[in-house]
Every structure is written in structure tokens, then in C-alpha cells.
Amino acid sequence: MTKMGKVMITFGLIWIFIWCVVGLSLGVGYKAYALKMGDFAEQGNLVEFWKTFSSWKSRSVAHSHALCITFVLILVALTMPYIKLADNIKWITGLLLIIGVVLASIFDWFKFLPLMIVGDILIIAMVLVSFIGALKGVKE
């Protein structure tokens, strides 16, 4: 296991723990959301119903995406020994992937699209770099 791989796994496990706690808070708050939506549905107030539903859904989607992209980070970390790129490229790739996961997770939660998009682009680009490095390793 490379040193960057260990850093990525350590960060990933901490990030997963943080988002699991966020998930617990979402779970605790679900009943309140469901009651509000039920009240709005009974009143025939579809505007408020959908606002409340969208608010809940945007939080739960951000939570699930944060967890999933963190698993991608850990998967890339586990494949680091098989990625045939220079060590400095691996470090840069790992660091940019960590930054991408943080940006995409946090700014998805707050719905600040410019930095969320930057994070998403970093994730996609660094997974692509990792894929290319893994392909080089397959050739050898």
C-alpha cells in the first residue's frame, strides 16, 4: 500500500463516519418531515408539500452522494499499488481526489453549485487518471 493510499483510506473512513452522523440526524428528522408533508397533503397544499419534500430529498441525496464518492476514494486508494504512474502523480491524484470529495460533499449539502461542480470535475478527472494508470499496469 502506498503512503497516499493510506492517507486516502484514513481520510475516507473519517469522512464516512462524519456522513454517517449526518445520516443519523436525517433519520431523526424524518418523522417531522413526514408529518409536515402529511399535513400539507391533507390541506391540499401541494406547493408546501413539494417544497418540504424537495428540502428533505435534497438533504438525503447529498448524504448518499457524499458516502458513495467517499467509497470511490477508498476504492482508488486500494488500487494505488496497481496504478503505474509516478509517485508524485499518485500524490497529486490522491490529494485532488480528496479535495474533490470534500468540495462535492459539502457544497452539494449547501446547494452551492459552482464549487460542487468543481468537486465533481476533480473526482471524475482523478478517477480517469487512476484508470489510465491502472491500464498501464495491466499492460506490464
N, C-alpha and C positions, 0 to 999 in steps of 0.2 A: 504494500500500500504506500503510495506516495504521501509526502507530507501535506500537500494541498488536498489530497483525497481525505486525509484525516481531519483537516480543518473544515472541509465541506461537510463531512458527516457530523462532526461535532456541532457546527452551526445548524445544520439541518435538524438534528434532534432537538436542539433548543428551540428552534423556530416551530417545529411540530408541537412541542409542549405548549408554547405560547398560544398557538392557534387552537389547540385542544381546550385550553382555558376559555378562549373566546367562544368556542363551540358550546361549552357548558353554560356560559352566560346567555347564549342564544336559546339554548334548551329551556333554561329557567324562564325566559321571557316569552316563550312561545304561547303559553296559555293566555297571557294578557292580549297578545296579538289576535289569537283565535277568538277570544271573547269580543274584542272590538270589531272584528270582521263580521262576526255573527250578529252583533247589534246593528251594524250598518246594513247588513243584508236584510234583516227583519224590517228595518225602516225603509227599505227600498233605495237607500242612499248609495248608489253604485259608484259615484265619484269617490267618496271617502273610503268605501270598501276597497277599491282598486288602489288608492293611494296607500292605504295601510298594508295591503297585500304586497305591493311593489316595494315598500320600505322593508318589510320582512324578507322578501325574496332577494333583494339586493344584498342584504347582510349575509344571508345564508349562502348565496352564490360566491361572495367574496371569501367567505370562510372556506368553502370547499375548494375553490381555486388556489387559495394560499397553501392548503395542505397538499394538493396534487402537484403543484410546481415545486414544492419542497421535496416531494418524493422523486421528482425528476432530478433535482440537485443531488440527492443521495445516490441515485442510480448512476449518474455521471461520475460521481466520486468513486463508486465501486468499480467502474470500468477504467479508471485512470491508469492502472498498470498495463492495460491493453491498448491505450491510446498512444500511438507512435508519433509524438510531437516533442519538440524540445521542452526541457523542464520549465524554462521561462514562459513559453507559450501555455503550458499547462497551468502555471500560476496565474497568468493573466486571464485565461479562460475561466478558471475556478473563481477568481475574485470577481470578474464581471458577471458570472452566473449568480453568485451570492448577492451582488448589488441588484441585479435584475429581479431576483426573488423578493428582496426587501421592497424595492420600488413597486413592483406589480402587486404585491400583497397589501401593503399599506395604502397605496393610492387607489386600489380597487375598493377597499373598505370605505374610503372617504370620497369616492367617485370624482377624483381629480384626474381626468383623462390624459392630459399631456404626460405626466410622469408615469402613469400606469402604462401608457403605450411605450415609453422609453424602456421600462422594465420588461415588458413583453418582448420587445425587439431584442433586448440583450439576451433574454432567455433563449429565444429562437436561434439567434446568431451563435451563441455559445454551444448550444446543443448541436448545431450544424458543424461547428469547428470540431467538436468532440467526435461526431460521426465520421468526419473526414479523417481524423486521426486514427479512429478505430479501423476504418477501411485500409489505411496504410499498414496497420498492424496485421490485418488479415492477409495482405499480400506477402508479408515476410514469413 
